[in-house]
């Protein structure tokens, strides 16, 4: 992304090494997928052995970290789109 004098620090920190909108979308989608994976599915599917092996997270800590990061990336991309920064 292009850094200008009007670019806020929170936007620059989100996409400082990403060069295109496509790269930003890939980051947002991968963050969203990992956020969904981070939901403690083991607590909802008790007794199902393949869920316990596939989903190793059993508390909400990771989800509570990844979801705000995904929202931050989304708002940063919207700011860049609005201000023509790609």
PDB file of N, CA, C and O in Angstrom:
ATOM      1  N   UNK A   1       0.830  -1.180   0.000  1.00  0.00           N
ATOM      2  CA  UNK A   1       0.000   0.000   0.000  1.00  0.00           C
ATOM      3  C   UNK A   1       0.868   1.234   0.000  1.00  0.00           C
ATOM      4  O   UNK A   1       2.019   1.195   0.436  1.00  0.00           O
ATOM      5  N   UNK A   2       0.335   2.297  -0.475  1.00  0.00           N
ATOM      6  CA  UNK A   2       1.063   3.556  -0.522  1.00  0.00           C
ATOM      7  C   UNK A   2       0.841   4.321   0.779  1.00  0.00           C
ATOM      8  O   UNK A   2      -0.296   4.555   1.189  1.00  0.00           O
ATOM      9  N   UNK A   3       1.930   4.701   1.415  1.00  0.00           N
ATOM     10  CA  UNK A   3       1.850   5.476   2.662  1.00  0.00           C
ATOM     11  C   UNK A   3       1.846   6.956   2.309  1.00  0.00           C
ATOM     12  O   UNK A   3       2.773   7.464   1.678  1.00  0.00           O
ATOM     13  N   UNK A   4       0.789   7.636   2.726  1.00  0.00           N
ATOM     14  CA  UNK A   4       0.701   9.078   2.539  1.00  0.00           C
ATOM     15  C   UNK A   4       0.709   9.753   3.893  1.00  0.00           C
ATOM     16  O   UNK A   4       0.691   9.087   4.928  1.00  0.00           O
ATOM     17  N   UNK A   5       0.736  11.077   3.886  1.00  0.00           N
ATOM     18  CA  UNK A   5       0.730  11.819   5.149  1.00  0.00           C
ATOM     19  C   UNK A   5      -0.601  11.701   5.874  1.00  0.00           C
ATOM     20  O   UNK A   5      -0.658  11.888   7.089  1.00  0.00           O
ATOM     21  N   UNK A   6      -1.677  11.394   5.145  1.00  0.00           N
ATOM     22  CA  UNK A   6      -3.000  11.307   5.770  1.00  0.00           C
ATOM     23  C   UNK A   6      -3.364   9.891   6.209  1.00  0.00           C
ATOM     24  O   UNK A   6      -4.405   9.683   6.832  1.00  0.00           O
ATOM     25  N   UNK A   7      -2.519   8.926   5.890  1.00  0.00           N
ATOM     26  CA  UNK A   7      -2.808   7.539   6.273  1.00  0.00           C
ATOM     27  C   UNK A   7      -2.634   7.378   7.782  1.00  0.00           C
ATOM     28  O   UNK A   7      -1.560   7.650   8.318  1.00  0.00           O
ATOM     29  N   UNK A   8      -3.691   6.935   8.466  1.00  0.00           N
ATOM     30  CA  UNK A   8      -3.567   6.715   9.918  1.00  0.00           C
ATOM     31  C   UNK A   8      -2.610   5.558  10.219  1.00  0.00           C
ATOM     32  O   UNK A   8      -2.397   4.675   9.388  1.00  0.00           O
ATOM     33  N   UNK A   9      -2.057   5.586  11.391  1.00  0.00           N
ATOM     34  CA  UNK A   9      -1.111   4.548  11.799  1.00  0.00           C
ATOM     35  C   UNK A   9      -1.796   3.185  11.845  1.00  0.00           C
ATOM     36  O   UNK A   9      -1.192   2.181  11.470  1.00  0.00           O
ATOM     37  N   UNK A  10      -3.050   3.136  12.301  1.00  0.00           N
ATOM     38  CA  UNK A  10      -3.739   1.854  12.427  1.00  0.00           C
ATOM     39  C   UNK A  10      -3.965   1.206  11.063  1.00  0.00           C
ATOM     40  O   UNK A  10      -4.002  -0.021  10.961  1.00  0.00           O
ATOM     41  N   UNK A  11      -4.117   2.016  10.013  1.00  0.00           N
ATOM     42  CA  UNK A  11      -4.270   1.468   8.665  1.00  0.00           C
ATOM     43  C   UNK A  11      -2.914   1.010   8.140  1.00  0.00           C
ATOM     44  O   UNK A  11      -2.800  -0.063   7.547  1.00  0.00           O
ATOM     45  N   UNK A  12      -1.900   1.818   8.358  1.00  0.00           N
ATOM     46  CA  UNK A  12      -0.566   1.461   7.885  1.00  0.00           C
ATOM     47  C   UNK A  12      -0.064   0.180   8.552  1.00  0.00           C
ATOM     48  O   UNK A  12       0.544  -0.659   7.888  1.00  0.00           O
ATOM     49  N   UNK A  13      -0.306   0.019   9.839  1.00  0.00           N
ATOM     50  CA  UNK A  13       0.138  -1.186  10.540  1.00  0.00           C
ATOM     51  C   UNK A  13      -0.585  -2.437  10.046  1.00  0.00           C
ATOM     52  O   UNK A  13      -0.013  -3.528  10.055  1.00  0.00           O
ATOM     53  N   UNK A  14      -1.813  -2.288   9.625  1.00  0.00           N
ATOM     54  CA  UNK A  14      -2.575  -3.455   9.148  1.00  0.00           C
ATOM     55  C   UNK A  14      -2.026  -3.974   7.824  1.00  0.00           C
ATOM     56  O   UNK A  14      -1.935  -5.186   7.629  1.00  0.00           O
ATOM     57  N   UNK A  15      -1.661  -3.077   6.911  1.00  0.00           N
ATOM     58  CA  UNK A  15      -1.281  -3.489   5.562  1.00  0.00           C
ATOM     59  C   UNK A  15       0.072  -2.950   5.127  1.00  0.00           C
ATOM     60  O   UNK A  15       0.255  -2.657   3.945  1.00  0.00           O
ATOM     61  N   UNK A  16       1.006  -2.811   6.022  1.00  0.00           N
ATOM     62  CA  UNK A  16       2.289  -2.215   5.662  1.00  0.00           C
ATOM     63  C   UNK A  16       3.066  -3.048   4.644  1.00  0.00           C
ATOM     64  O   UNK A  16       3.814  -2.486   3.844  1.00  0.00           O
ATOM     65  N   UNK A  17       2.912  -4.349   4.654  1.00  0.00           N
ATOM     66  CA  UNK A  17       3.658  -5.192   3.719  1.00  0.00           C
ATOM     67  C   UNK A  17       2.787  -5.779   2.613  1.00  0.00           C
ATOM     68  O   UNK A  17       3.243  -6.645   1.866  1.00  0.00           O
ATOM     69  N   UNK A  18       1.563  -5.329   2.500  1.00  0.00           N
ATOM     70  CA  UNK A  18       0.657  -5.847   1.474  1.00  0.00           C
ATOM     71  C   UNK A  18       0.564  -4.809   0.361  1.00  0.00           C
ATOM     72  O   UNK A  18       0.310  -3.631   0.615  1.00  0.00           O
ATOM     73  N   UNK A  19       0.772  -5.256  -0.866  1.00  0.00           N
ATOM     74  CA  UNK A  19       0.880  -4.345  -2.000  1.00  0.00           C
ATOM     75  C   UNK A  19      -0.423  -4.119  -2.759  1.00  0.00           C
ATOM     76  O   UNK A  19      -0.551  -3.126  -3.476  1.00  0.00           O
ATOM     77  N   UNK A  20      -1.388  -5.018  -2.616  1.00  0.00           N
ATOM     78  CA  UNK A  20      -2.589  -4.903  -3.448  1.00  0.00           C
ATOM     79  C   UNK A  20      -3.851  -5.196  -2.640  1.00  0.00           C
ATOM     80  O   UNK A  20      -3.807  -5.723  -1.528  1.00  0.00           O
ATOM     81  N   UNK A  21      -4.966  -4.831  -3.246  1.00  0.00           N
ATOM     82  CA  UNK A  21      -6.259  -5.107  -2.610  1.00  0.00           C
ATOM     83  C   UNK A  21      -6.511  -6.613  -2.557  1.00  0.00           C
ATOM     84  O   UNK A  21      -7.099  -7.116  -1.600  1.00  0.00           O
ATOM     85  N   UNK A  22      -6.066  -7.324  -3.586  1.00  0.00           N
ATOM     86  CA  UNK A  22      -6.229  -8.778  -3.609  1.00  0.00           C
ATOM     87  C   UNK A  22      -5.497  -9.421  -2.427  1.00  0.00           C
ATOM     88  O   UNK A  22      -6.026 -10.333  -1.793  1.00  0.00           O
ATOM     89  N   UNK A  23      -4.288  -8.951  -2.131  1.00  0.00           N
ATOM     90  CA  UNK A  23      -3.552  -9.453  -0.978  1.00  0.00           C
ATOM     91  C   UNK A  23      -4.260  -9.151   0.323  1.00  0.00           C
ATOM     92  O   UNK A  23      -4.268  -9.973   1.239  1.00  0.00           O
ATOM     93  N   UNK A  24      -4.861  -7.959   0.408  1.00  0.00           N
ATOM     94  CA  UNK A  24      -5.612  -7.597   1.616  1.00  0.00           C
ATOM     95  C   UNK A  24      -6.839  -8.493   1.769  1.00  0.00           C
ATOM     96  O   UNK A  24      -7.156  -8.924   2.877  1.00  0.00           O
ATOM     97  N   UNK A  25      -7.522  -8.771   0.676  1.00  0.00           N
ATOM     98  CA  UNK A  25      -8.684  -9.660   0.739  1.00  0.00           C
ATOM     99  C   UNK A  25      -8.279 -11.079   1.143  1.00  0.00           C
ATOM    100  O   UNK A  25      -8.998 -11.740   1.893  1.00  0.00           O
ATOM    101  N   UNK A  26      -7.143 -11.543   0.655  1.00  0.00           N
ATOM    102  CA  UNK A  26      -6.671 -12.871   1.058  1.00  0.00           C
ATOM    103  C   UNK A  26      -6.368 -12.902   2.550  1.00  0.00           C
ATOM    104  O   UNK A  26      -6.669 -13.888   3.221  1.00  0.00           O
ATOM    105  N   UNK A  27      -5.776 -11.833   3.074  1.00  0.00           N
ATOM    106  CA  UNK A  27      -5.506 -11.760   4.511  1.00  0.00           C
ATOM    107  C   UNK A  27      -6.801 -11.742   5.316  1.00  0.00           C
ATOM    108  O   UNK A  27      -6.905 -12.422   6.338  1.00  0.00           O
ATOM    109  N   UNK A  28      -7.776 -10.981   4.870  1.00  0.00           N
ATOM    110  CA  UNK A  28      -9.057 -10.895   5.583  1.00  0.00           C
ATOM    111  C   UNK A  28      -9.772 -12.242   5.569  1.00  0.00           C
ATOM    112  O   UNK A  28     -10.267 -12.687   6.604  1.00  0.00           O
ATOM    113  N   UNK A  29      -9.832 -12.896   4.411  1.00  0.00           N
ATOM    114  CA  UNK A  29     -10.515 -14.188   4.328  1.00  0.00           C
ATOM    115  C   UNK A  29      -9.806 -15.253   5.163  1.00  0.00           C
ATOM    116  O   UNK A  29     -10.461 -16.053   5.832  1.00  0.00           O
ATOM    117  N   UNK A  30      -8.482 -15.269   5.128  1.00  0.00           N
ATOM    118  CA  UNK A  30      -7.777 -16.263   5.945  1.00  0.00           C
ATOM    119  C   UNK A  30      -7.961 -15.982   7.437  1.00  0.00           C
ATOM    120  O   UNK A  30      -8.066 -16.916   8.231  1.00  0.00           O
ATOM    121  N   UNK A  31      -8.001 -14.721   7.819  1.00  0.00           N
ATOM    122  CA  UNK A  31      -8.267 -14.378   9.219  1.00  0.00           C
ATOM    123  C   UNK A  31      -9.672 -14.793   9.628  1.00  0.00           C
ATOM    124  O   UNK A  31      -9.876 -15.285  10.737  1.00  0.00           O
ATOM    125  N   UNK A  32     -10.635 -14.600   8.747  1.00  0.00           N
ATOM    126  CA  UNK A  32     -12.009 -14.996   9.037  1.00  0.00           C
ATOM    127  C   UNK A  32     -12.128 -16.514   9.167  1.00  0.00           C
ATOM    128  O   UNK A  32     -12.807 -17.013  10.065  1.00  0.00           O
ATOM    129  N   UNK A  33     -11.473 -17.240   8.278  1.00  0.00           N
ATOM    130  CA  UNK A  33     -11.519 -18.706   8.351  1.00  0.00           C
ATOM    131  C   UNK A  33     -10.864 -19.203   9.638  1.00  0.00           C
ATOM    132  O   UNK A  33     -11.380 -20.112  10.288  1.00  0.00           O
ATOM    133  N   UNK A  34      -9.732 -18.608  10.004  1.00  0.00           N
ATOM    134  CA  UNK A  34      -9.099 -19.019  11.250  1.00  0.00           C
ATOM    135  C   UNK A  34      -9.952 -18.630  12.453  1.00  0.00           C
ATOM    136  O   UNK A  34      -9.958 -19.347  13.454  1.00  0.00           O
ATOM    137  N   UNK A  35     -10.667 -17.520  12.378  1.00  0.00           N
ATOM    138  CA  UNK A  35     -11.569 -17.141  13.473  1.00  0.00           C
ATOM    139  C   UNK A  35     -12.672 -18.177  13.644  1.00  0.00           C
ATOM    140  O   UNK A  35     -13.016 -18.545  14.767  1.00  0.00           O
ATOM    141  N   UNK A  36     -13.221 -18.642  12.543  1.00  0.00           N
ATOM    142  CA  UNK A  36     -14.265 -19.668  12.607  1.00  0.00           C
ATOM    143  C   UNK A  36     -13.691 -20.974  13.143  1.00  0.00           C
ATOM    144  O   UNK A  36     -14.335 -21.664  13.932  1.00  0.00           O
ATOM    145  N   UNK A  37     -12.475 -21.312  12.710  1.00  0.00           N
ATOM    146  CA  UNK A  37     -11.821 -22.523  13.232  1.00  0.00           C
ATOM    147  C   UNK A  37     -11.583 -22.409  14.736  1.00  0.00           C
ATOM    148  O   UNK A  37     -11.614 -23.412  15.448  1.00  0.00           O
ATOM    149  N   UNK A  38     -11.347 -21.196  15.217  1.00  0.00           N
ATOM    150  CA  UNK A  38     -10.996 -20.984  16.621  1.00  0.00           C
ATOM    151  C   UNK A  38     -12.181 -21.077  17.573  1.00  0.00           C
ATOM    152  O   UNK A  38     -11.994 -21.033  18.789  1.00  0.00           O
ATOM    153  N   UNK A  39     -13.368 -21.201  17.060  1.00  0.00           N
ATOM    154  CA  UNK A  39     -14.522 -21.421  17.933  1.00  0.00           C
ATOM    155  C   UNK A  39     -14.342 -22.788  18.596  1.00  0.00           C
ATOM    156  O   UNK A  39     -14.001 -23.752  17.910  1.00  0.00           O
ATOM    157  N   UNK A  40     -14.557 -22.899  19.885  1.00  0.00           N
ATOM    158  CA  UNK A  40     -14.334 -24.196  20.555  1.00  0.00           C
ATOM    159  C   UNK A  40     -15.420 -25.216  20.207  1.00  0.00           C
ATOM    160  O   UNK A  40     -16.318 -25.481  21.007  1.00  0.00           O
ATOM    161  N   UNK A  41     -15.324 -25.775  19.021  1.00  0.00           N
ATOM    162  CA  UNK A  41     -16.318 -26.728  18.528  1.00  0.00           C
ATOM    163  C   UNK A  41     -16.362 -27.990  19.373  1.00  0.00           C
ATOM    164  O   UNK A  41     -17.387 -28.670  19.412  1.00  0.00           O
ATOM    165  N   UNK A  42     -15.275 -28.311  20.045  1.00  0.00           N
ATOM    166  CA  UNK A  42     -15.226 -29.520  20.884  1.00  0.00           C
ATOM    167  C   UNK A  42     -16.271 -29.456  21.987  1.00  0.00           C
ATOM    168  O   UNK A  42     -16.824 -30.483  22.379  1.00  0.00           O
ATOM    169  N   UNK A  43     -16.541 -28.268  22.486  1.00  0.00           N
ATOM    170  CA  UNK A  43     -17.530 -28.117  23.559  1.00  0.00           C
ATOM    171  C   UNK A  43     -18.956 -28.372  23.077  1.00  0.00           C
ATOM    172  O   UNK A  43     -19.833 -28.674  23.887  1.00  0.00           O
ATOM    173  N   UNK A  44     -19.199 -28.256  21.783  1.00  0.00           N
ATOM    174  CA  UNK A  44     -20.551 -28.427  21.249  1.00  0.00           C
ATOM    175  C   UNK A  44     -20.797 -29.807  20.661  1.00  0.00           C
ATOM    176  O   UNK A  44     -21.946 -30.214  20.492  1.00  0.00           O
ATOM    177  N   UNK A  45     -19.727 -30.528  20.346  1.00  0.00           N
ATOM    178  CA  UNK A  45     -19.863 -31.874  19.785  1.00  0.00           C
ATOM    179  C   UNK A  45     -19.164 -32.873  20.703  1.00  0.00           C
ATOM    180  O   UNK A  45     -18.168 -33.488  20.323  1.00  0.00           O
ATOM    181  N   UNK A  46     -19.686 -33.025  21.887  1.00  0.00           N
ATOM    182  CA  UNK A  46     -19.099 -33.957  22.859  1.00  0.00           C
ATOM    183  C   UNK A  46     -19.276 -35.391  22.380  1.00  0.00           C
ATOM    184  O   UNK A  46     -20.322 -35.763  21.849  1.00  0.00           O
ATOM    185  N   UNK A  47     -18.241 -36.178  22.576  1.00  0.00           N
ATOM    186  CA  UNK A  47     -18.319 -37.590  22.223  1.00  0.00           C
ATOM    187  C   UNK A  47     -18.024 -37.885  20.774  1.00  0.00           C
ATOM    188  O   UNK A  47     -18.078 -39.047  20.370  1.00  0.00           O
ATOM    189  N   UNK A  48     -17.717 -36.899  19.987  1.00  0.00           N
ATOM    190  CA  UNK A  48     -17.395 -37.115  18.581  1.00  0.00           C
ATOM    191  C   UNK A  48     -15.873 -37.078  18.429  1.00  0.00           C
ATOM    192  O   UNK A  48     -15.279 -36.004  18.528  1.00  0.00           O
ATOM    193  N   UNK A  49     -15.228 -38.229  18.192  1.00  0.00           N
ATOM    194  CA  UNK A  49     -13.765 -38.273  18.226  1.00  0.00           C
ATOM    195  C   UNK A  49     -13.085 -37.503  17.096  1.00  0.00           C
ATOM    196  O   UNK A  49     -12.005 -36.948  17.302  1.00  0.00           O
ATOM    197  N   UNK A  50     -13.685 -37.455  15.913  1.00  0.00           N
ATOM    198  CA  UNK A  50     -13.018 -36.743  14.816  1.00  0.00           C
ATOM    199  C   UNK A  50     -13.048 -35.235  15.032  1.00  0.00           C
ATOM    200  O   UNK A  50     -12.141 -34.534  14.583  1.00  0.00           O
ATOM    201  N   UNK A  51     -14.072 -34.722  15.712  1.00  0.00           N
ATOM    202  CA  UNK A  51     -14.110 -33.296  16.031  1.00  0.00           C
ATOM    203  C   UNK A  51     -13.019 -32.971  17.043  1.00  0.00           C
ATOM    204  O   UNK A  51     -12.378 -31.924  16.949  1.00  0.00           O
ATOM    205  N   UNK A  52     -12.805 -33.849  17.998  1.00  0.00           N
ATOM    206  CA  UNK A  52     -11.759 -33.628  19.004  1.00  0.00           C
ATOM    207  C   UNK A  52     -10.364 -33.659  18.382  1.00  0.00           C
ATOM    208  O   UNK A  52      -9.466 -32.963  18.855  1.00  0.00           O
ATOM    209  N   UNK A  53     -10.171 -34.452  17.334  1.00  0.00           N
ATOM    210  CA  UNK A  53      -8.865 -34.505  16.667  1.00  0.00           C
ATOM    211  C   UNK A  53      -8.668 -33.351  15.690  1.00  0.00           C
ATOM    212  O   UNK A  53      -7.552 -32.857  15.534  1.00  0.00           O
ATOM    213  N   UNK A  54      -9.727 -32.925  15.041  1.00  0.00           N
ATOM    214  CA  UNK A  54      -9.616 -31.873  14.035  1.00  0.00           C
ATOM    215  C   UNK A  54      -9.574 -30.485  14.659  1.00  0.00           C
ATOM    216  O   UNK A  54      -8.794 -29.634  14.232  1.00  0.00           O
ATOM    217  N   UNK A  55     -10.404 -30.253  15.661  1.00  0.00           N
ATOM    218  CA  UNK A  55     -10.472 -28.947  16.314  1.00  0.00           C
ATOM    219  C   UNK A  55      -9.849 -29.060  17.704  1.00  0.00           C
ATOM    220  O   UNK A  55     -10.463 -29.585  18.633  1.00  0.00           O
ATOM    221  N   UNK A  56      -8.633 -28.563  17.830  1.00  0.00           N
ATOM    222  CA  UNK A  56      -7.871 -28.745  19.067  1.00  0.00           C
ATOM    223  C   UNK A  56      -8.141 -27.668  20.100  1.00  0.00           C
ATOM    224  O   UNK A  56      -7.746 -27.818  21.256  1.00  0.00           O
ATOM    225  N   UNK A  57      -8.797 -26.599  19.719  1.00  0.00           N
ATOM    226  CA  UNK A  57      -9.022 -25.475  20.622  1.00  0.00           C
ATOM    227  C   UNK A  57     -10.272 -25.748  21.455  1.00  0.00           C
ATOM    228  O   UNK A  57     -11.329 -26.080  20.918  1.00  0.00           O
ATOM    229  N   UNK A  58     -10.136 -25.601  22.786  1.00  0.00           N
ATOM    230  CA  UNK A  58     -11.282 -25.890  23.649  1.00  0.00           C
ATOM    231  C   UNK A  58     -11.687 -24.716  24.533  1.00  0.00           C
ATOM    232  O   UNK A  58     -12.423 -24.901  25.503  1.00  0.00           O
ATOM    233  N   UNK A  59     -11.215 -23.507  24.211  1.00  0.00           N
ATOM    234  CA  UNK A  59     -11.665 -22.312  24.930  1.00  0.00           C
ATOM    235  C   UNK A  59     -11.806 -21.148  23.926  1.00  0.00           C
ATOM    236  O   UNK A  59     -11.471 -21.283  22.749  1.00  0.00           O
ATOM    237  N   UNK A  60     -12.301 -20.025  24.413  1.00  0.00           N
ATOM    238  CA  UNK A  60     -12.632 -18.904  23.534  1.00  0.00           C
ATOM    239  C   UNK A  60     -11.483 -17.914  23.343  1.00  0.00           C
ATOM    240  O   UNK A  60     -11.672 -16.893  22.682  1.00  0.00           O
ATOM    241  N   UNK A  61     -10.305 -18.180  23.897  1.00  0.00           N
ATOM    242  CA  UNK A  61      -9.213 -17.206  23.843  1.00  0.00           C
ATOM    243  C   UNK A  61      -8.784 -16.858  22.423  1.00  0.00           C
ATOM    244  O   UNK A  61      -8.653 -15.681  22.086  1.00  0.00           O
ATOM    245  N   UNK A  62      -8.566 -17.864  21.593  1.00  0.00           N
ATOM    246  CA  UNK A  62      -8.119 -17.595  20.222  1.00  0.00           C
ATOM    247  C   UNK A  62      -9.186 -16.864  19.429  1.00  0.00           C
ATOM    248  O   UNK A  62      -8.873 -15.944  18.674  1.00  0.00           O
ATOM    249  N   UNK A  63     -10.423 -17.256  19.586  1.00  0.00           N
ATOM    250  CA  UNK A  63     -11.505 -16.585  18.863  1.00  0.00           C
ATOM    251  C   UNK A  63     -11.596 -15.117  19.262  1.00  0.00           C
ATOM    252  O   UNK A  63     -11.800 -14.246  18.416  1.00  0.00           O
ATOM    253  N   UNK A  64     -11.444 -14.850  20.552  1.00  0.00           N
ATOM    254  CA  UNK A  64     -11.529 -13.475  21.039  1.00  0.00           C
ATOM    255  C   UNK A  64     -10.339 -12.632  20.602  1.00  0.00           C
ATOM    256  O   UNK A  64     -10.408 -11.405  20.669  1.00  0.00           O
ATOM    257  N   UNK A  65      -9.259 -13.245  20.160  1.00  0.00           N
ATOM    258  CA  UNK A  65      -8.130 -12.499  19.598  1.00  0.00           C
ATOM    259  C   UNK A  65      -8.251 -12.325  18.087  1.00  0.00           C
ATOM    260  O   UNK A  65      -7.943 -11.257  17.559  1.00  0.00           O
ATOM    261  N   UNK A  66      -8.693 -13.358  17.397  1.00  0.00           N
ATOM    262  CA  UNK A  66      -8.695 -13.310  15.934  1.00  0.00           C
ATOM    263  C   UNK A  66      -9.863 -12.524  15.366  1.00  0.00           C
ATOM    264  O   UNK A  66      -9.716 -11.903  14.313  1.00  0.00           O
ATOM    265  N   UNK A  67     -10.993 -12.527  16.008  1.00  0.00           N
ATOM    266  CA  UNK A  67     -12.135 -11.792  15.475  1.00  0.00           C
ATOM    267  C   UNK A  67     -11.898 -10.277  15.446  1.00  0.00           C
ATOM    268  O   UNK A  67     -12.174  -9.659  14.418  1.00  0.00           O
ATOM    269  N   UNK A  68     -11.404  -9.651  16.515  1.00  0.00           N
ATOM    270  CA  UNK A  68     -11.111  -8.217  16.414  1.00  0.00           C
ATOM    271  C   UNK A  68     -10.036  -7.887  15.376  1.00  0.00           C
ATOM    272  O   UNK A  68     -10.084  -6.827  14.751  1.00  0.00           O
ATOM    273  N   UNK A  69      -9.073  -8.780  15.190  1.00  0.00           N
ATOM    274  CA  UNK A  69      -8.059  -8.543  14.162  1.00  0.00           C
ATOM    275  C   UNK A  69      -8.681  -8.564  12.776  1.00  0.00           C
ATOM    276  O   UNK A  69      -8.311  -7.760  11.920  1.00  0.00           O
ATOM    277  N   UNK A  70      -9.616  -9.466  12.545  1.00  0.00           N
ATOM    278  CA  UNK A  70     -10.301  -9.531  11.259  1.00  0.00           C
ATOM    279  C   UNK A  70     -11.110  -8.266  11.015  1.00  0.00           C
ATOM    280  O   UNK A  70     -11.118  -7.737   9.904  1.00  0.00           O
ATOM    281  N   UNK A  71     -11.787  -7.782  12.040  1.00  0.00           N
ATOM    282  CA  UNK A  71     -12.551  -6.532  11.924  1.00  0.00           C
ATOM    283  C   UNK A  71     -11.615  -5.362  11.651  1.00  0.00           C
ATOM    284  O   UNK A  71     -11.936  -4.493  10.841  1.00  0.00           O
ATOM    285  N   UNK A  72     -10.471  -5.329  12.312  1.00  0.00           N
ATOM    286  CA  UNK A  72      -9.479  -4.275  12.089  1.00  0.00           C
ATOM    287  C   UNK A  72      -8.993  -4.281  10.641  1.00  0.00           C
ATOM    288  O   UNK A  72      -8.890  -3.223  10.020  1.00  0.00           O
ATOM    289  N   UNK A  73      -8.693  -5.462  10.100  1.00  0.00           N
ATOM    290  CA  UNK A  73      -8.276  -5.557   8.700  1.00  0.00           C
ATOM    291  C   UNK A  73      -9.378  -5.069   7.767  1.00  0.00           C
ATOM    292  O   UNK A  73      -9.105  -4.386   6.780  1.00  0.00           O
ATOM    293  N   UNK A  74     -10.616  -5.419   8.080  1.00  0.00           N
ATOM    294  CA  UNK A  74     -11.744  -5.020   7.231  1.00  0.00           C
ATOM    295  C   UNK A  74     -11.895  -3.497   7.210  1.00  0.00           C
ATOM    296  O   UNK A  74     -12.023  -2.891   6.146  1.00  0.00           O
ATOM    297  N   UNK A  75     -11.879  -2.885   8.405  1.00  0.00           N
ATOM    298  CA  UNK A  75     -12.008  -1.427   8.460  1.00  0.00           C
ATOM    299  C   UNK A  75     -10.814  -0.731   7.809  1.00  0.00           C
ATOM    300  O   UNK A  75     -10.984   0.325   7.199  1.00  0.00           O
ATOM    301  N   UNK A  76      -9.637  -1.285   7.923  1.00  0.00           N
ATOM    302  CA  UNK A  76      -8.458  -0.712   7.276  1.00  0.00           C
ATOM    303  C   UNK A  76      -8.590  -0.773   5.760  1.00  0.00           C
ATOM    304  O   UNK A  76      -8.251   0.187   5.068  1.00  0.00           O
ATOM    305  N   UNK A  77      -9.083  -1.899   5.237  1.00  0.00           N
ATOM    306  CA  UNK A  77      -9.278  -2.007   3.797  1.00  0.00           C
ATOM    307  C   UNK A  77     -10.327  -1.017   3.313  1.00  0.00           C
ATOM    308  O   UNK A  77     -10.169  -0.413   2.252  1.00  0.00           O
ATOM    309  N   UNK A  78     -11.391  -0.847   4.078  1.00  0.00           N
ATOM    310  CA  UNK A  78     -12.424   0.105   3.688  1.00  0.00           C
ATOM    311  C   UNK A  78     -11.878   1.535   3.686  1.00  0.00           C
ATOM    312  O   UNK A  78     -12.249   2.333   2.825  1.00  0.00           O
ATOM    313  N   UNK A  79     -10.995   1.868   4.645  1.00  0.00           N
ATOM    314  CA  UNK A  79     -10.396   3.196   4.677  1.00  0.00           C
ATOM    315  C   UNK A  79      -9.524   3.409   3.444  1.00  0.00           C
ATOM    316  O   UNK A  79      -9.569   4.473   2.827  1.00  0.00           O
ATOM    317  N   UNK A  80      -8.736   2.408   3.087  1.00  0.00           N
ATOM    318  CA  UNK A  80      -7.870   2.519   1.917  1.00  0.00           C
ATOM    319  C   UNK A  80      -8.704   2.637   0.650  1.00  0.00           C
ATOM    320  O   UNK A  80      -8.380   3.435  -0.230  1.00  0.00           O
ATOM    321  N   UNK A  81      -9.776   1.851   0.544  1.00  0.00           N
ATOM    322  CA  UNK A  81     -10.650   1.938  -0.632  1.00  0.00           C
ATOM    323  C   UNK A  81     -11.259   3.323  -0.763  1.00  0.00           C
ATOM    324  O   UNK A  81     -11.349   3.868  -1.863  1.00  0.00           O
ATOM    325  N   UNK A  82     -11.672   3.882   0.347  1.00  0.00           N
ATOM    326  CA  UNK A  82     -12.318   5.218   0.338  1.00  0.00           C
ATOM    327  C   UNK A  82     -11.328   6.325  -0.023  1.00  0.00           C
ATOM    328  O   UNK A  82     -11.704   7.315  -0.650  1.00  0.00           O
ATOM    329  N   UNK A  83     -10.067   6.160   0.369  1.00  0.00           N
ATOM    330  CA  UNK A  83      -9.088   7.211   0.175  1.00  0.00           C
ATOM    331  C   UNK A  83      -8.090   6.935  -0.956  1.00  0.00           C
ATOM    332  O   UNK A  83      -7.098   7.651  -1.092  1.00  0.00           O
ATOM    333  N   UNK A  84      -8.345   5.905  -1.762  1.00  0.00           N
ATOM    334  CA  UNK A  84      -7.540   5.630  -2.946  1.00  0.00           C
ATOM    335  C   UNK A  84      -6.090   5.303  -2.666  1.00  0.00           C
ATOM    336  O   UNK A  84      -5.200   5.836  -3.329  1.00  0.00           O
ATOM    337  N   UNK A  85      -5.833   4.446  -1.708  1.00  0.00           N
ATOM    338  CA  UNK A  85      -4.468   4.171  -1.305  1.00  0.00           C
ATOM    339  C   UNK A  85      -3.813   2.967  -1.964  1.00  0.00           C
ATOM    340  O   UNK A  85      -2.638   2.715  -1.694  1.00  0.00           O
ATOM    341  N   UNK A  86      -4.487   2.224  -2.794  1.00  0.00           N
ATOM    342  CA  UNK A  86      -3.854   1.059  -3.403  1.00  0.00           C
ATOM    343  C   UNK A  86      -3.042   1.537  -4.565  1.00  0.00           C
ATOM    344  O   UNK A  86      -2.406   0.733  -5.248  1.00  0.00           O
TER     345      UNK A  86
END
